[in-house]
Amino acid sequence: MNYLKKPSEFNKTPVVEVKDETYKVINGWDGIVAELNVAINSIKKTKKIVVIETYQGVIHEELISNLEDGLVHTRFIQASEYMLPEEEIKKLVFPDLTKDRIFGFLTRLTMNAFFDPEKVMSVQSKIESEKEGVILIYGIGAVLLFPNPDLLVYADMARWEIQLRMRQHLVDNLGVNNRNSVDWMLLYKQGYFVDWRVCDRLKKTLFDRWDFLLDTNKKDEPKMVKGKAILEGLRIAISRPFSVVPFFDPGPWGGQWMKEVCNLDVSATNYAWCFNCVPEENSLLLKFGNDVIEIPSINLVFRHPKELLGDPVYGRFGDEFPIRFDFLDTMDGGNLSLQVHPTTEYIHEKFGMHYTQDESYYIMDAEKDAIVYLGLRKGINPEAIMNELEKAQAGGKSFEEEKHVQTWQVKKHDHFLIPAGTVHCSGKNSMVLEISATPFIFTFKLWDWGRMGLDGKPRPINIEHGKKVIQWDRTTEWTQNCLVNDIKVVAEGDGWVEESTGLHELEFIETRRHWFTKKVEHDTSHGVSVICLVEGDKVVVESPVNTFEPFVVHYAEVFIVPAKVGTYTIRPNGSNKGQKYATLKAYVRF
């Protein structure tokens, strides 16, 4: 099918460029080892302590074989040897993991809890007693064994790469050897609820102490740069518009639209998701000369939360990025699972989150037969619905969704609002820009049309959770009045119109659509904004006072404007001079 009138210009690898030529990227293990040996030799001490702290998800076999063999040292210490026994770690994390395949509780554990205090004191005593030599301490939590090393190298990891490695059973969870013994979804669950929280709490204390950052996101293609270079890149990023790296993933209902529009592999079966603004899991690319370093974009949130989010948003959410943009592609595909998201009270009580996944569907494109399932039909019987869902899940008669769930015809640029507790899903043959709050793992699937996941296993259904949060009074009339195309003109000027398109008053995100043929003035108003170009081929984002270089955005690309930016403009820059443009902006109401 042909969704574009010209070749795609979609940028899959956006970068933040650091133009300071003093920062050089070292490529390959030989160069990295040589650079680190120079740094070690420059330490003017008889006893030198080098710590190589790693994030969960690095391939330890690769790092250890190259660093232990290549670096000058008299003793090599692996931090994992000083952790608690595996069975004790399993008991430690079980209250947060629970027996559920998908859901757990966000841990409050810190890295110290994974280590045996007596073993740590013993090795610290031995390190202190040594008078000379080079002692290398390696691994997750290595810095706990010697908190003030002479040289600190941090091996960071992008979370999407960690997930890909989990699917291939290449990495273990924190403190255990379980890569081959459990379903990869359980590896991911422990990463999400435990490992990444624990590693992040330690990471946040180390930013200013990194001597070098090691990027091993591509196996056997390591890169290294000075820690100060990373901090400079983060400083630049919060001073200008930027994009994180979009991640595309197939799914059992996936479609064909993104293949063309986002310039993806046409031989792939489908693409279901594009996570194009999920800073907790996306990557940020920092460019130094001709080289690019990949880091988790959440580092920017941790390092500069106030400048990025703005004081009001930071005061409410802390160092979490509360807005998520992603694409759901069902063009020539299938229906999403029928689902519902937990209420704020429920997600807080059951999973430890302090806000929930309110969301909306903005229709980027649609075929004539496209529909959205949203809300319940008038006169429904809750008990009958739950009974039918449970019987269908047990292998009985298929759930008759259109008897119970309201459907709505959709067309391009419609906007459907989905506050938590509302039953919903996107139907086939539509392209959705999903705008939501960030806790994206908390989706309670009610019905999945009897199909299997791409792994050949049934996709998890969460009827027990779902029935406790469904808002049964959200039926046809209420849904039509409150959730379907609640669009109002709020301002206009020469060549532009601004519309409020939501979200619902129960949701904390506001969305504004700007239609324009001329330059439009914007202001962050002390809060972060996330924007997608939803109509038109190309625009340029500029600073009226030249505080950042012009930033080019192509159709369907998503970008973040940090609160620190303040005023900025967006102007048309496409090849078709008569075309109309539109952006959709989301920000936190305060």
C-alpha positions, 0 to 999 in steps of 0.5 A: 500500500502507498501511504506517502507521496514521496520517499520517507525522510523519517530519522531513525537515529537522531543525535545530540551533537557535542562539537567540543573536539577535545572529546574523542571516542575510543573504538574497539577493545584494543583501543579501549584497553590501551587508553585505560592502561594510560590512565592507570599508569598516570595515577601517581600511587603505588597502590591503584584501585580501578573500579569498572561498575556495570549496569544489568544487561552487559555481557559479562563474558565479553567485558571480563575476557577483554578487560582482565586480559588487557588491563595492567593489574595485580589482582582482579576482583569480581563483585558478584563473588561478594553477593548473597547466595542465589537462593537468598537473593531470590527470597530477597526479591520475591516480595516485589516479583510475586508469582504473577508472570507479568506484574510485580511491585516496584522495589525499594531495595538498594544495591547494598541489599544484594551483598553479603556484609561480612564478605564485603568487609573482608575484601575491603580489609584485604584491599586496604592491607595491600601496599602496592599494585593495581587492583581491578574491581569489576561488575554490578555493585563493584563500587560498593567494594571500594567507594572511592577508587582512583579510576571509575569506569561505568559500563551503561546499557540501553534498556531496549538492548537489554530486552533484546538480549533477554529474548535471546537468553544472553544475560542474567538478572541481578545476582542470579544465573537464570538466563536459561532457566526462565521465560524471557518475560520473567527476566524482563519482569525482574529487570523492570520491577527490581534490577533497573530500579536498584542499578539506577539508584546507584547510578544516580550517585556516580554521574560526577565521578565517572572517569570513562563511560563504556558503551557495549550496546553492540556486541563486540563493538565497544566504544568509550568516552570520558565521563565529562563528555557524557555530562556535556552531551546531557547539558546540551540536550536539555538546552534544545529540542531533541529526539530519543531513538525510536524502537520498532517491534513486531506483534501478533496484530502488527501492520504495514504502515510504519514499514513505508512511513518510517523506512523500515525493513520491508521483508519483516512480517509486520511492525506493531509498535514504535516506542518513539518517546519512552525515555525510561526505555529509549536510548539517547545518541550523543555524537562526537565527531564521526562517532556516536555513543548510545546511552539510556535516555533516562540518564538525562531525566536523572541528571537534569530533572528540573531543567528538562521537566520544569519545576512544577512537573518535577515537583509532582513526578520527581525524576520520572518522565511522565509523558509517553508517545508511541505508535500502534500500527494495525494497517492491514493487521489485526485488533489490539487486545481488548484491555483496561488500565488500572485506576490510580488507587489500584496501581498504587496499592497493588504495584507501588506506582503513584500515577496510572496509565491514562491515555488517548488514541490520535488517529494518524491514518485509517482505512474506511473500515477502521474502528476503535473499541471504546467504552461499554454499550448502554444497558450492559450487564457487568456480571454477564460480561465477566462470565463471557470473558472467563468462559472465552478465556477457558476455551469456550465460545468466543467473546462477543465484543461488539455486543458489550463494547461500543465501537466508533468509526475512525478517520484521520486526525480523530482523537479518542480519550481513554482515562484509566478504567475505560475498556478499549482497544484499537481495531484493525486498519488504523495507525494510532499515535498513543499519548499516555502517562508513562507506566506502560507495563500495566495493561490488563488484557481482557480478551485477545481474540483467541490468538497466540503471541509471536513466541507461540504461547498464549498472551497473558490475560488479566481478567481478575485485575481488569474486573476490579478497575473497569468503570461500568458507568462509561457507556455509550452516551458518556463516552460520546460526550466526554471521550470522542473528538472533544476538540475546541479552538482555543486561539488563532492568528495569521496562518495558524489555529490552536485547538485543545483536543484533550485529554479528559479532565480525569487525566493530567496530560493536556494536548494541543493541535496546531494547524498552520501554514506560517510560523507558529510561536510556542512556549514551554511555560515552565513544563516539558512538551512532547510533540509529533508532526502529524501533518506535513512533510517537514518543519523546522523548530527554531529559537527566536534568540538563537539559543539552539541550532535549527532542529528539523522534524519530518512527518511522524517524528516525535521530539521533546522540548525541555522546559528550559528552552522557553520560547521557540517557533515551528515553521513549515519547511516542506517541498509542497508550498501549498500544504497545511501542517499540523503538530500535536503537543502534549504537556502536563497540566498544572 
